[in-house]
Amino acid sequence: NGAGGIAVGMATNIPPHNLGEVINATLAYIDNNELTDEELLQIVPGPDFPTGGIILGRSGSMKGVTTGRGSVIIRGRTHFEDIAKGRKSIVVTEMPYQVNKALMLEKIGELVRDKKIEGISEMRDESDKDGVRVVVELKKDAVPEVILSLLFNYTQLQVSFGVNMLALDRGRPKLMNIRDVLIAFTRFREEVITRRTNFLLGKARDKAHVLIGLSIAVANIDEVIKLIRNAPDPTTAREQLLARAWPAANVQALIDLVDDSNNRIESGNCYFTETQARAILEMKLSRLTGLEQEKINGELAALGIEIKDYLDILRSRVRVLNIMKDELTAIRDEFANPRRTSFDENEFESDIEDLIAREDMVVTVTVGGYIKRVPLSTYRAQRRGGKGRSGMNMDDEDVTVKVFVANTHTPLLFFSTTGKVYKLKVYKLPIGSPTTKGRALVNIFPMDKEETINVVMPMPEDEDSWDKLNIMFATNKGTVRRNSLEDFKRVASNGKIAMKLKGDEKIIGVS
């Protein structure tokens, strides 16, 4: 069962598992203590979360099962649905374990507002008593696979669960794998069954002890009644019952049957114990009938069989293990459910770029700092006498400073006047039509107030080839410098320093 906790200098994080699988593994271990890890993994492949979802790969689960420590990547269960006007929606039907749905939706909204994820038009939570259903409607030009991949990357629709199966075993903290847990559990259940059997044996012997006293009293009923009637008070009657020896020849077989050693027997006579004397004094008159005497003897016979069975259990470990197996099987048959969390055999995350179709784009940059990409196929070839078509609507003071054709997978380097460099693939640029203005670069990169982009360079798609290339900078102060292009392979969209500038020095050229 899932559990988590933090103590002084240690912590535990145990994922929930499937009840049926764990019981099957326990039964297999009882039958074969030499169960291999491979055989164990066939029965318990990994955690099973109550919220369902998908576990990516099996390596994390295998480490958790075999070592007690690992990292399991859980992904929500999703599918695509067609909606009106050729649009699609992403529908989430199962959430990752311990993920708050409302917080996840709030995070998606922030990503949409911050333009980190584009193509989402609306979100709705349609969950009800029948289950989870979160609908993310997409815009017409959005690629569902790309949006879904971004949701996995940026939200808790995909999370990592760190397995750390630290537990107290015999009072000591220990990192335990599944085999260690099964060993400790079967040892514990053996102790429980043994203690329970001892307890039931004691109860059965106590009950048989009382019934033996009643049986002897009924067999000597006339003497018992005479003694009680002549006694001045109950205390004296009890003392006289304890002091006298009573014939027990006819109940000797019952005493032997229930293995009662509490009574003192001398020469075929039996002395009552304190417990038996009290029970005789509290006995109802209805128990004096012959039918009741037969009933007492029948109860004693049944108790004798029961006591023998308890003694046999305590003498045989095989019986204890068989009882354990029967109890576990009954629990499994009544409560076990099918596995809810499935496995995706892909060990690694699919690259989002693999989902982007390769297409030539016309990239346009203006002096005012606006950029866009338009599919090259949008610009139809003009015949003789053609009037051309609009390429961009701009303000009077804005002009186009850079136009080039690049593939959607082409990396671009953006150099700013303050000496920073940013990197972005073409497919991440805002897509537009020939008449749109595009988006301001200040809304794409985290630039300072006085910082502007003055050089945009398309680079080779194969970044391994950058190691053989150089890049040259020129500033307004007449400074030039050469760098290996390899230095800019690991630049992210949040930028890095490309060249340190002094005072009002600015980069004016890069080639």
N, C-alpha and C positions, 0 to 999 in steps of 0.2 A: 504494500500500500504506500502511496506517496507520502513523504514527510520531509520537512525542512526545519532547520533550527541553527542557532548560533550560540556557542558557549565560549568560555575563556580560552582563546588560542586555538579553537577548532570550530568547524561548521559541518553541517550535513545537508545534502540536497538529494533525496531519493525520489526518483520518478515513479509514478504509479504504473503497475503492470497488470496484465490481464489475469483475472482470477483463475479461469480454466487452465491457462498455460502454466501458471505457477503451481497449481495443484498437480497437473500432469507431470511437471518436472519433479515435484516432491515424490510422487508415486514411483517415477522412474528411478530416482535416487535410492528409495527404500529397497527396490528390487535389485539395484546394481550400484553399490557404493563406488565403483570404479568408472562411473559415467564420465566420458570425455567431454571437453569443451565443445567439440563439434556436435556431439549428440545433444548436448544441453542447448546449443543455439538452434538446433532444429525444433526444439520444443518451445523455448523462450527466445525469439529472435531479437527482442528488445522491449522498450517500454510500450505501454498502450494507454494513451491519454483519454480521459473521459470526454473531452471536447472533440475527439477525432483528429482530423488533420492528416498531414503527410510528413513522414520522416525522410529527409533527403539522404540517400546512401545508407550503407549498413556498417561502415567502419566505426562511427561513433557509438552505435548500439552494441556492436561486438566488444568494444573496449569496456563499455559499461558493464556488460554481462560477465566478461572474463576477468576484468581487473578491478571493477568497482568504481572506476573513474573514466570519464570520457565526456565528449560534447556532442549533443544530439541536435541537429538542425530541424526545426519543425516549421512547416509551411501550412497556411490555411488552404482549405479545399475550395477551388474556384472553377467556374466554367463560363463560357461566353454564350450570350443570348442575343438574337436579332431583335431589334426594335424598329420603329417606323423610319421610313425614308433612308433605308440602307445603312442605318447606324447600328452599332453594337453596344452591349453593356457587359461589364464584368460582374458576375454574381458570386458572392462569397457565401458558402453554405456551412462551413466549419471553421472555427477560429483556432489559432494555436493555443496551447495550454497556458492558463494564467494571464491571457491577454485581455485587457479591458476594451470592449468593443467601442464604447463611447469615446475613449481617449484615442483609439486608433482612427476613428472617423474625424475627430478634431485635428489630428496630425495630418491627415490627407487634405483637409481644408486649408491648413497652413501652407502645405507644399504647393497647392494650387494657387493660393494668393501670392506666394513668393515666386511664382513662375518656375519652380523647380520641376514640376510635373505639368505638362501642357496636354490638352486633349480631353480633359474631363469637363463635362458640362453640368452634371448634377449627381448628387448622392442621396440615397434613401435607405433608411433602416426599416425593412419590412419583416423583421423577426416577430414571431408569435409563439404560442404554446407548442406549435409543431416543430419549431427549430429556428436556427439562425438563417437569415436571408438579408444580406447587405448588397444593394444594387448600386453600381457605379456606372452611370451613363457616359458614353464617350461622344466626342464630336465626330462629324462625318469623315474628316480627313485623318483621324487618329488611327494608329496601328494598335489594335488591342493587345497583341503580344508584347509590344514595347511598353505600353502603359502598365501592364501587369508586372513586367520585369522591374519597372521603376518602383511600383508599390512594394514588391518584395525587398528591394534594396533600401528604401527610405522609411518604411513603416514597419509596424509589428505584425504585419501579415506574414512575416517570416522572422522567427526568433531562434535563439540558441539556448538550449537547456543544458546546463553544466551538471553532469552526473557526479556526485561525490557521496558514495554509500558508506559513510562513517556511522558506526553504530556501537552501542555498548554490548559487548559479549562477555558474560560473567563478570560484569562490573567494570570492564576495561574498554576504553575506546579502541576501535579497530576498523580499518578500511576493509570492507568485505565485498567480495564478488558474489554472484548469485549462488555459486556452490557453497561458499561459507555460510550464506544466509540459510540455505536448505539444511546444512549440517546442524546449525544452531537451532533451527526450528524443529527438526525431527527429534533432537535431543530434548528440547523443551517439552514437546508433546509426549515423549516417553515418560518424562517426569510427571506431567499432568495426569496421564492415564494411570500411572503407578499410584500416585497419591489418591486419585479418585477411587481406585479399586480398594486401597487400604481403608479409605473412609467408608465405602459401601460395605466392606467386610465387617468393620466394626459395628456399623448400624445393624447389619443382619445378625451378628452374634448377640448384640444387646437385646434385640427383639426375640431371638430364640431362647435366650437366657430367661426372659420373663415367661415365655410360653412353657418352658420346662417346669418352672415353679407352679404355673397354673395347672399343668397336666398332672403333677404329683398331688396337688391339692384336690383336684377333682377325683383322682383315683382314691384318695383317702378323705372323701368329703364329710363323712359322718364324724370322724374324729376332729376334723378341722372346725366344723360347725360347733361341736360340743366345746372345744377349747375357746372359741371366740365368745360363745354365750356365757361361759363361766368367768371370763376375764372381766375385771371391774372397769377397765378403760382400754382404748386402742393401743396405748403404749405397752401395757402389760401383755395384751394379746400378741403384739409383735414380738416382744421379748420371749414369750413362751413358744411361738412358732419357730424362732431362731434356735432356741435351746433344745428342742426335741428332734430326734432322728426319725425320718419318715421312710417307710418302705418305698423303694424305687426300682424294684426288680422289673416292673412292667414298662418303665420309661428309660431303662438303661440303654436300650438300642437307640432311642431318640437322642439321648445325651451323647452317645458315641457318633451319631449321624451328624449333629451340628458342631461336633468338636468343641463342646463347652467345658472349660477347665475351671470355671468359677465355683462350681458346687463341690463341697467336700463329701465324698462317698466312703463309707466304712461298712464292710460286711453286708452289702446290699441295701444299706440305708443311706439316705441323702439328707444333708442339712441345708435348710434354706439360707439364702443370702439376704442382706438387707433389702435389696431391690425386689427380690421375689416376695418377701414377706409383705412389703408395702402394696405390691400388686394384688396379692391374695386378699388383703383387707379391703381394697378398693374394687374388688371383683363384683360384678352384677350377679344377681341370683339367676338370671337367664342363662348364664354360662355353666350352670350346674347340670343342665340337661344332657342326656346321652348324645344328642345330635351335636351340641356344642363341643363335647369332648372329642368327637370324631373330627370336628372342624379344627380344633387345636392341634390334634395329631397330624392332620393334613397340612396345616400351615408349617408345622415343624419339619415335615418331610420336604416341603418345597424350599424352606430356608436351608435345609441340609444340602440340597442340590445346588442352591445359589452360593452357599459358602464354599463348597468344593470347587465351583467354577471360578470364584474370585481367587482362591488359593492357586488354582492352576494357572491363572493369568499372571499372578505374581511370581510364579516359578518359571515361566516361559517367556523369553523376549520375543519369540516368534508370534505368540498370541498378542502381545502388546502391539507389535508392528502391524499385524493383521487388523486389529481394532482401529489403529490409526488410519490405515488405508480405507477401511469401510467408512469411517467418519468423514474423511476428506472427499471420498467419492460421492457421498450423500450431499455434502455441501456444494460440490461442483455441479451435480445434476440439478440442484435446486436453484442455484444463484449465478452460475457462470453465464456470461454473455459472449457473443462473437466479438472478435477484435474490431475496434473502431478506428485505430490509427493504422494506415497502410504505409508501405515503403515505396519510395521512388529509387530505383536502382542507380540513377545517375549520381555519381559521387560528387561532381562539381557543378557549380552554378553555371548555367548556360550563359554565354557572353551575350549581352544585349545587342552588340553590333551584329551578331549572327542573324538577328531578327530584322535588321534594317536592310531593305532592298538596295542594291547598288544602282544609283541613278545619277546622271550628270545634272548639276545644279549651277545656275548663274548666281554668283554672290555679288551683291552690290553694297558698297560702303560710301557714305557721304561725308563731307567735311563737317557737317553738324553732328556726326557721331551716330548715325542710324545705319543699321545693317539688316539685310534680309537675304533669303535664298528663294529662288524661283526655279521650278523644273525647266531644263533647257527645252523640253518638248513644247513648252507653252509659247515660245517665240517661233512662230511659223515663218518659213522662208518667204521672202517677198519676190514676186515676179517683176518683170520690167514694167516700170511706171507705177510701182506700188508707192503708197504714201507712208509706209512704215506704221509703227504702233507705239503707244506710250510705254516707256520702260519703268517710270516711277513718277509719282506726284510729289513735288518738293516745294518748300517755301522759296520765296524769291532770293533770299540770301544763302540758301543751301545749294551745293553743287556736288555731283558725283566725283569722287576722287579715286575710286578703285572698282573695277569690274573684272571678274575672272570666272572661268568655268572650272569646277572641281567636282570630284565624286563625293557622294554622301559620306564616305569613310575617310576622306582626306583630312588630316589634322591641320589646323591653322594656328599660327603663332601671332599673338597680338602684342605689340610693343607700345608701351605708353611713354609719355613725355617725362615721367619721373623715374624712368629706368626699370620699370617692372615689365614682366612678360607673363602673358596668360595663354593657355592652350585650350582649344575646343575643336571637336570634330564638326564637320559641316552639317551633319544631320541634327546637331543640337542647336543650330541657328534657327531663328524664327522663320517659318515658311510663310510666304505671301504671294500675292498676285502681282502682275506687272504694274498695276496702278497704286499699290499700297506703298506706304513710306518705310515700313519696317519698324524695328524696335531700337530704342536708344541703347548704346553699349553700356551706359552707366547702370542700366537695369539688368544687364547680363553679368557684368563683372563687378566685384566690390572695390571700385575705384574711389580715390580721395576726391575732395571737392574740386581742386585745381588740376586734377589729372585727366588727360585725354589720350585716346588711342590715335597714334599718327602713322603706324605702319602695320599692315596686315599681310602676312606671308603664308601662302599655301606651301605645305611641306610634303616630302615623299610619304606615301602611305606606309611603306615598310620602314618602321622606325629603327630596325637593325642597321639600315644603310646610313643612318645619321652619323654613325661613328666615323665615317670617312669624309664627312663634310665639315666646312667651317662657316662661321657667320661673322660679318664685320659690322661694327657700330661706328657712327659718326655723330658728333654733338655740335651744337651751335658755337662752342668755344674752340672748335678746330681739333678736337681730340678724336683719334680713331683707335679702335681696338679689335682684335680678332679673338674669337672663342670657338672651341669645338662645339658643333651642334649637339653632340652627345650630352652636353650639360643641360639641355632643355628637354630631354626625353621625359623626365619625370615631373614636369610642370603640371599642376592642376589648374582648374578653372578659377581658383581663388588667388592664383598668381604667386610669383617669387621675384626676388631682385635679380635683374639681368645685368645691370651695370650701376655702380655707385656714382652718383653725380654730386657736384659741389655747387652750392649757392643756387644761382638761377640757370645753371647748365641744364640743357635739355637734349634728348636724343632727336635728331632730325632725319637720320637715314639709317636703314638696316638693309644689308644685302648678303 
